[in-house]
Amino acid sequence: MGWKKITVLLLLFTTIGCNTLFKNYYRTEDRGIRPKRPKFELSQQAYHLIKKDMIDTSSVYIYQKETYRNERKEIEEYFYRFFSNGKCIRGFSSDFKRNQLTLSDFNNLVRGGSFIGYYKIESPLNLVTETFSVGVGENGKYIKEYGIIKGDTIFLSDSPLINKEKIDHNNIEVYIKKKVEGLTGTPDW
């Protein structure tokens, strides 16, 4: 085998093979992403919802974001769903043409477009979530978000929210509770 062939093979292995061999995640049959060896910090001490907590497990929390595609304004919807055992799932619509969430988006816990995780309520109004996400060209990462619960609304940020009375809406996602009939599924992570 000549040097050119060896060089081509090495180049192919390093660009394609290394990524495949060293990925720290796998995909479910429905293209959902799961870490191979989960390292969620929030899973160390399992959280269980208590009566005074402000999270409603029979609802989902929806964030709507304005975007522009081909100079046309669209609304994209994202959601958080919480379970009583301290687990949560974050996701977006499986129908990219409509960007509208449906019951199947909330109930299919293994599909692509959803990110598994854990949550913890640190005080009746303070929330921390940790989800596993993979972006284009990434190997997977754990993302922590910090929130404040006010009534039926969760304000989430990538850094702790210090002033609970005055929330700066820059860099904050606002999730509004929506009661949903027919929620099913048990998290298996």
Backbone bond lengths (Angstrom), bond angles and torsions (degrees), N, CA, C in turn:
res aa  C-N    CA-C-N  psi(-1)  N-CA   C-N-CA  omega(-1)  CA-C   N-CA-C  phi
1 M - - - 1.453 - - 1.531 107.69 -
2 G 1.329 116.08 130.88 1.455 120.80 -177.40 1.524 112.38 -80.87
3 W 1.332 113.41 167.61 1.466 119.99 -179.24 1.531 112.03 -60.31
4 K 1.311 116.66 -35.31 1.470 119.50 -179.66 1.522 110.90 -63.12
5 K 1.339 117.04 -44.54 1.463 120.56 179.86 1.531 111.04 -65.44
6 I 1.333 116.18 -42.44 1.464 119.92 179.11 1.522 110.13 -62.74
7 T 1.324 116.90 -42.68 1.465 121.25 179.17 1.526 110.68 -62.35
8 V 1.325 117.34 -44.14 1.470 121.35 178.93 1.528 110.05 -63.05
9 L 1.325 117.55 -45.44 1.466 121.08 179.27 1.526 111.66 -62.00
10 L 1.323 116.82 -43.86 1.468 120.03 177.72 1.534 111.18 -62.69
11 L 1.309 116.43 -41.86 1.462 120.68 178.73 1.526 110.81 -62.51
12 L 1.333 116.82 -45.14 1.464 120.52 177.51 1.522 111.59 -61.70
13 F 1.329 117.02 -44.12 1.453 120.63 -179.60 1.522 111.43 -62.48
14 T 1.328 117.58 -43.39 1.458 120.12 -177.22 1.517 112.48 -70.65
15 T 1.330 117.65 -34.29 1.472 118.34 -178.70 1.518 112.40 -84.12
16 I 1.309 117.85 -37.67 1.462 120.38 -176.57 1.520 110.66 -103.21
17 G 1.303 117.18 -51.84 1.456 122.43 -174.10 1.509 114.54 -63.33
18 C 1.315 118.09 -44.62 1.460 120.68 -178.00 1.515 110.86 -61.91
19 N 1.322 116.52 -44.73 1.462 118.97 178.68 1.512 111.44 -58.94
20 T 1.323 117.17 -42.95 1.450 121.13 -178.72 1.518 111.08 -69.12
21 L 1.315 116.89 -43.24 1.469 120.47 -177.55 1.521 112.89 -67.78
22 F 1.317 117.86 -36.06 1.448 120.71 -171.27 1.529 114.60 -105.68
23 K 1.303 117.79 13.35 1.463 120.00 175.91 1.515 109.12 -63.86
24 N 1.325 116.17 138.64 1.461 118.95 178.24 1.530 111.30 -100.11
25 Y 1.328 116.01 24.93 1.461 120.59 177.76 1.519 110.00 -146.20
26 Y 1.331 114.95 166.68 1.463 120.98 174.10 1.522 107.61 -137.46
27 R 1.314 116.15 170.71 1.468 121.52 -179.91 1.524 110.39 -112.54
28 T 1.337 115.43 141.64 1.454 120.79 174.55 1.526 108.61 -77.35
29 E 1.321 116.96 175.54 1.472 120.41 178.55 1.522 111.91 -59.41
30 D 1.337 116.61 -32.97 1.469 121.03 179.02 1.519 112.29 -91.76
31 R 1.340 117.58 19.09 1.459 124.99 175.93 1.529 114.24 72.61
32 G 1.328 117.08 15.95 1.459 120.13 173.90 1.521 110.32 -70.93
33 I 1.307 117.24 152.22 1.458 122.40 -176.72 1.525 109.55 -103.77
34 R 1.333 115.87 131.90 1.459 122.49 179.02 1.530 108.74 -133.63
35 P 1.330 117.46 137.84 1.474 118.68 174.86 1.528 110.00 -69.38
36 K 1.330 116.69 141.75 1.470 120.64 178.58 1.527 110.69 -65.24
37 R 1.314 116.14 -47.63 1.455 121.96 177.94 1.521 107.50 -124.99
38 P 1.341 116.84 89.72 1.466 120.17 -174.31 1.526 112.84 -55.61
39 K 1.331 114.67 135.78 1.468 121.68 179.71 1.528 110.25 -131.45
40 F 1.323 116.34 43.21 1.456 120.20 177.88 1.528 109.32 -69.19
41 E 1.321 116.79 124.96 1.466 120.14 175.96 1.521 110.80 -64.95
42 L 1.328 116.84 -38.84 1.461 120.04 -176.35 1.525 113.38 -72.61
43 S 1.332 117.85 -10.49 1.465 119.59 178.22 1.526 111.65 -83.53
44 Q 1.333 116.80 -12.05 1.466 120.58 -177.47 1.527 111.78 -60.41
45 Q 1.313 116.09 -42.15 1.467 121.69 176.76 1.519 106.63 -120.41
46 A 1.318 115.66 96.60 1.466 120.53 -175.72 1.524 110.77 -56.39
47 Y 1.322 114.91 131.52 1.461 121.08 179.70 1.528 108.61 -98.04
48 H 1.313 116.71 138.97 1.459 121.67 175.20 1.517 108.20 -125.05
49 L 1.313 115.20 128.44 1.454 122.28 -178.65 1.523 110.36 -57.52
50 I 1.320 116.25 137.96 1.465 120.77 175.53 1.518 109.06 -118.30
51 K 1.311 115.82 166.88 1.464 122.06 -171.49 1.534 113.76 -55.95
52 K 1.332 117.86 -39.59 1.467 120.16 -175.49 1.534 113.81 -77.29
53 D 1.348 116.98 -11.30 1.462 120.09 179.98 1.521 111.08 -65.53
54 M 1.308 115.62 146.43 1.466 121.95 -174.23 1.538 113.31 -89.97
55 I 1.322 118.75 0.36 1.471 122.08 179.44 1.527 109.12 -81.10
56 D 1.324 116.10 136.56 1.467 122.28 178.57 1.527 108.08 -110.88
57 T 1.338 117.36 113.40 1.466 121.18 -177.56 1.528 112.72 -80.19
58 S 1.328 118.13 -6.23 1.471 120.42 176.29 1.531 110.79 -97.80
59 S 1.319 115.25 13.52 1.467 121.92 179.09 1.527 108.73 -132.11
60 V 1.316 115.38 168.22 1.459 121.29 169.53 1.525 107.12 -119.80
61 Y 1.297 116.15 159.66 1.460 122.00 179.73 1.520 107.42 -114.24
62 I 1.330 116.45 123.65 1.456 121.73 -170.40 1.528 111.25 -116.19
63 Y 1.323 114.24 135.29 1.463 123.24 176.47 1.525 107.42 -115.59
64 Q 1.326 116.36 128.99 1.465 120.93 178.22 1.523 109.08 -111.57
65 K 1.332 114.40 132.71 1.464 120.86 -176.49 1.520 108.99 -125.33
66 E 1.318 116.46 131.11 1.469 121.64 176.56 1.521 109.20 -80.34
67 T 1.316 116.08 130.14 1.459 121.01 175.09 1.522 108.51 -134.07
68 Y 1.309 115.86 164.16 1.460 120.76 177.62 1.521 108.84 -123.71
69 R 1.323 115.76 126.76 1.458 122.78 175.97 1.510 108.07 -126.01
70 N 1.316 114.88 123.93 1.466 120.22 -177.83 1.523 110.80 51.70
71 E 1.324 115.03 44.19 1.468 123.25 178.99 1.523 113.27 62.04
72 R 1.330 116.57 19.89 1.457 121.26 177.31 1.529 109.25 -114.76
73 K 1.317 116.25 130.35 1.461 121.02 -179.09 1.528 109.62 -74.90
74 E 1.342 115.24 132.65 1.462 121.86 176.95 1.512 109.01 -133.73
75 I 1.317 115.54 156.02 1.459 121.90 175.89 1.525 107.62 -110.86
76 E 1.341 116.58 120.99 1.455 121.61 174.66 1.516 107.74 -98.86
77 E 1.331 117.00 141.51 1.457 121.31 179.81 1.525 110.30 -115.62
78 Y 1.327 114.96 138.19 1.450 123.74 177.16 1.524 107.23 -127.39
79 F 1.332 117.16 156.53 1.460 118.33 -178.24 1.525 112.28 -141.55
80 Y 1.315 113.97 158.92 1.458 124.16 167.38 1.520 106.15 -123.59
81 R 1.323 115.11 136.57 1.465 120.58 172.39 1.521 106.41 -126.20
82 F 1.337 115.93 131.51 1.457 122.36 -176.73 1.523 110.31 -111.39
83 F 1.328 115.99 144.96 1.456 122.87 177.50 1.527 108.42 -115.71
84 S 1.325 116.79 155.59 1.468 120.81 -174.45 1.529 113.08 -67.83
85 N 1.331 118.56 -15.27 1.466 121.64 -178.02 1.532 113.96 -93.28
86 G 1.319 117.61 15.52 1.462 121.02 177.18 1.514 114.65 87.20
87 K 1.326 117.32 7.34 1.463 120.57 178.14 1.528 109.30 -101.84
88 C 1.326 115.42 154.48 1.467 119.92 179.66 1.519 108.74 -146.25
89 I 1.308 114.89 166.17 1.461 121.22 175.51 1.524 107.22 -138.65
90 R 1.315 115.33 138.05 1.461 122.45 178.83 1.515 106.18 -118.79
91 G 1.327 118.11 140.81 1.451 118.47 -178.75 1.506 114.19 -165.04
92 F 1.327 114.24 -175.79 1.459 121.68 178.02 1.512 108.17 -139.80
93 S 1.309 117.11 175.91 1.457 122.69 -174.94 1.523 111.74 -63.24
94 S 1.332 115.67 140.39 1.467 119.57 176.23 1.524 111.24 -82.62
95 D 1.338 116.61 -10.66 1.463 121.57 178.47 1.530 108.03 -102.34
96 F 1.325 116.52 96.41 1.463 120.95 -174.97 1.520 113.12 -68.11
97 K 1.320 117.83 -17.71 1.456 120.23 -179.45 1.522 111.36 -77.60
98 R 1.341 116.64 -33.62 1.463 119.46 -176.79 1.521 113.36 -100.40
99 N 1.337 117.41 -29.95 1.464 122.64 -175.82 1.517 113.03 59.71
100 Q 1.318 117.81 18.74 1.459 121.72 178.34 1.523 108.96 -101.89
101 L 1.322 117.13 132.81 1.453 121.62 180.00 1.522 111.05 -75.11
102 T 1.330 115.85 146.24 1.458 121.64 177.64 1.529 109.13 -128.48
103 L 1.321 116.35 169.45 1.454 121.63 179.04 1.532 111.36 -57.93
104 S 1.321 117.94 -37.06 1.475 120.02 179.96 1.527 111.57 -65.99
105 D 1.327 118.11 -29.02 1.467 120.42 175.42 1.531 110.63 -63.69
106 F 1.324 116.94 -38.65 1.466 121.88 -178.20 1.527 111.97 -76.99
107 N 1.338 117.48 -31.87 1.466 121.76 -173.17 1.519 114.60 -92.74
108 N 1.325 119.03 -22.56 1.456 120.96 -179.66 1.527 108.01 -87.09
109 L 1.323 115.68 97.40 1.457 121.18 -173.51 1.527 113.74 -83.63
110 V 1.332 118.01 -0.74 1.466 120.62 -178.25 1.522 112.91 -118.80
111 R 1.312 118.09 8.04 1.457 120.81 -174.79 1.527 111.55 -82.96
112 G 1.317 114.85 161.04 1.451 120.55 171.81 1.522 108.75 -67.37
113 G 1.289 117.00 151.01 1.466 120.37 -179.01 1.516 112.62 90.80
114 S 1.327 116.27 8.45 1.458 119.19 174.60 1.532 108.19 -132.47
115 F 1.306 115.25 148.44 1.452 122.05 -175.16 1.521 108.85 -124.75
116 I 1.322 116.00 123.35 1.459 120.19 -176.83 1.515 110.44 -80.94
117 G 1.339 115.34 158.48 1.441 118.52 178.21 1.511 113.87 -176.19
118 Y 1.317 113.20 -167.32 1.461 123.11 -179.08 1.521 108.32 -131.82
119 Y 1.319 115.23 160.66 1.459 119.91 174.26 1.521 109.28 -141.22
120 K 1.311 113.55 163.57 1.460 121.16 178.79 1.517 107.51 -147.42
121 I 1.308 116.40 136.22 1.459 120.34 174.40 1.518 106.70 -101.23
122 E 1.330 115.38 116.15 1.463 120.34 -174.11 1.516 112.84 -85.21
123 S 1.302 116.68 -28.42 1.458 123.17 172.52 1.526 104.25 -149.19
124 P 1.310 119.60 171.31 1.470 118.06 -175.68 1.529 114.64 -52.50
125 L 1.325 118.46 -23.87 1.459 120.50 -176.35 1.523 114.57 -115.94
126 N 1.330 118.84 -6.61 1.472 121.76 -176.98 1.521 110.98 -105.13
127 L 1.319 115.12 132.80 1.453 122.75 -175.08 1.529 109.84 -128.06
128 V 1.334 116.77 141.95 1.459 122.64 172.15 1.526 106.56 -127.89
129 T 1.335 116.95 131.69 1.461 121.14 174.84 1.520 108.82 -120.15
130 E 1.328 115.71 152.98 1.453 121.38 175.67 1.528 107.10 -140.21
131 T 1.328 116.34 118.71 1.458 121.21 -179.33 1.521 110.00 -123.91
132 F 1.330 115.08 158.84 1.457 121.61 178.14 1.516 107.99 -103.66
133 S 1.327 116.89 127.46 1.451 121.42 -174.72 1.522 110.13 -136.51
134 V 1.325 115.69 150.09 1.466 121.37 175.91 1.517 107.59 -130.67
135 G 1.311 116.57 120.86 1.455 121.62 175.60 1.523 110.00 -97.70
136 V 1.295 116.50 176.03 1.457 121.56 -179.87 1.530 108.88 -60.98
137 G 1.312 115.59 125.87 1.456 120.89 178.61 1.518 114.39 76.46
138 E 1.316 118.08 5.32 1.465 121.20 -179.59 1.520 110.24 -97.37
139 N 1.309 114.42 163.75 1.452 121.44 178.78 1.524 111.51 -102.05
140 G 1.285 117.31 3.53 1.463 121.82 -178.45 1.511 110.79 102.83
141 K 1.330 115.61 141.13 1.461 119.56 179.50 1.519 109.72 -151.90
142 Y 1.310 114.80 158.73 1.458 122.37 178.26 1.522 107.66 -98.88
143 I 1.315 115.70 129.23 1.465 121.00 -176.79 1.525 109.24 -116.62
144 K 1.320 115.58 123.62 1.466 120.48 175.43 1.515 108.54 -100.29
145 E 1.331 114.72 138.29 1.461 121.02 173.79 1.519 107.67 -129.07
146 Y 1.312 114.43 149.08 1.454 121.13 -175.71 1.514 108.14 -119.98
147 G 1.317 116.10 135.78 1.447 118.25 -175.07 1.504 114.49 -137.08
148 I 1.316 112.38 164.38 1.456 123.01 172.83 1.516 106.36 -123.48
149 I 1.325 115.40 132.97 1.457 120.70 178.62 1.526 107.67 -101.41
150 K 1.325 115.69 122.33 1.468 121.37 176.55 1.523 107.57 -128.28
151 G 1.326 116.41 104.75 1.465 120.42 -179.06 1.516 110.54 63.16
152 D 1.337 116.42 -121.60 1.460 122.91 -179.32 1.528 112.61 -95.86
153 T 1.321 117.35 17.96 1.459 121.58 -174.37 1.523 110.73 -126.49
154 I 1.328 115.34 140.39 1.462 121.65 173.68 1.528 107.46 -117.44
155 F 1.319 116.27 125.51 1.452 122.99 176.21 1.528 106.65 -101.03
156 L 1.344 117.87 116.81 1.467 121.85 -176.56 1.521 111.46 -115.94
157 S 1.338 114.35 142.01 1.462 121.47 178.79 1.522 108.44 -141.84
158 D 1.333 116.60 162.01 1.459 119.59 177.70 1.521 112.65 -82.64
159 S 1.329 117.07 -1.35 1.463 121.42 174.54 1.527 108.14 -134.63
160 P 1.333 117.36 155.24 1.472 119.63 -177.45 1.526 111.77 -56.20
161 L 1.323 114.95 138.28 1.466 121.28 177.72 1.525 107.39 -89.06
162 I 1.314 115.97 115.22 1.459 120.48 -172.41 1.524 111.51 -85.20
163 N 1.311 117.66 -53.03 1.460 121.35 -175.93 1.528 109.57 -91.07
164 K 1.316 115.52 103.31 1.461 120.01 -175.94 1.530 112.51 -73.68
165 E 1.295 116.91 -23.93 1.467 120.22 -178.44 1.519 111.38 -78.90
166 K 1.323 116.15 -36.55 1.454 121.73 -175.44 1.525 108.56 -118.53
167 I 1.304 117.13 98.65 1.456 120.36 -178.35 1.521 108.65 -98.48
168 D 1.335 115.09 120.32 1.459 121.74 175.84 1.521 107.41 -78.93
169 H 1.315 117.91 121.14 1.462 121.45 -174.19 1.523 113.97 -79.27
170 N 1.332 117.51 -0.19 1.467 119.42 173.63 1.523 108.04 -75.12
171 N 1.308 117.28 136.09 1.468 123.72 179.35 1.525 113.33 61.46
172 I 1.304 117.56 25.54 1.467 121.76 177.64 1.519 108.70 -124.20
173 E 1.330 115.01 135.84 1.451 120.45 174.12 1.521 107.56 -99.77
174 V 1.325 116.07 133.12 1.463 121.77 -177.45 1.527 108.46 -107.76
175 Y 1.330 115.60 111.70 1.463 122.86 -179.83 1.521 109.13 -101.28
176 I 1.311 116.65 125.36 1.467 122.16 -177.90 1.523 109.11 -108.59
177 K 1.318 115.44 133.10 1.463 121.85 -177.11 1.526 110.72 -66.79
178 K 1.335 114.62 135.28 1.459 120.96 176.06 1.518 107.75 -132.31
179 K 1.320 116.30 120.14 1.464 121.40 178.17 1.522 108.27 -68.02
180 V 1.335 116.82 131.11 1.462 121.39 -177.72 1.528 108.90 -129.40
181 E 1.319 115.95 123.49 1.465 121.32 175.13 1.525 108.48 -83.71
182 G 1.327 116.73 139.43 1.462 120.62 174.07 1.518 114.80 93.77
183 L 1.338 118.50 15.43 1.464 119.37 176.82 1.527 109.33 -67.33
184 T 1.326 116.36 129.30 1.454 122.05 178.40 1.526 109.25 -136.69
185 G 1.301 115.29 175.46 1.465 119.86 176.25 1.505 112.14 104.69
186 T 1.312 113.49 144.62 1.467 121.10 177.95 1.516 107.44 -124.71
187 P 1.331 118.58 127.92 1.463 120.62 -179.28 1.529 111.12 -63.59
188 D 1.330 116.32 136.54 1.467 120.99 -178.40 1.524 112.41 -111.94
189 W 1.293 117.08 17.02 1.467 119.11 179.65 1.513 110.65 -103.42
